[in-house]
């Protein structure tokens, strides 16, 4: 960039996580996902067996999807 402005950071990437056991806790979901990179957010719908994790960067999301 010629005008000295910093580039915008890449947008966060939200991943659906399905098939979770009803005993899964928000802390367990977060701990597992953070092994792949920094999180922006995580939501667990334990009674429905799914959740979402939002990574700060696409590289972390891609690493999780390769598992």
ZIPEPE-V138378 format. One record per helix or strand of 3 or more residues. SS is the DSSP state (h for helix, s for strand). FROM is the first residue (numbers start at 1). TO is the last residue. If there is no record, write none. Layout:
# ZIPEPE-V138378
((SS,FROM,TO) (SS,FROM,TO))
This chain:
# ZIPEPE-V138378
((s,13,18) (h,26,34) (s,39,45) (h,46,48) (s,50,55) (h,58,65))
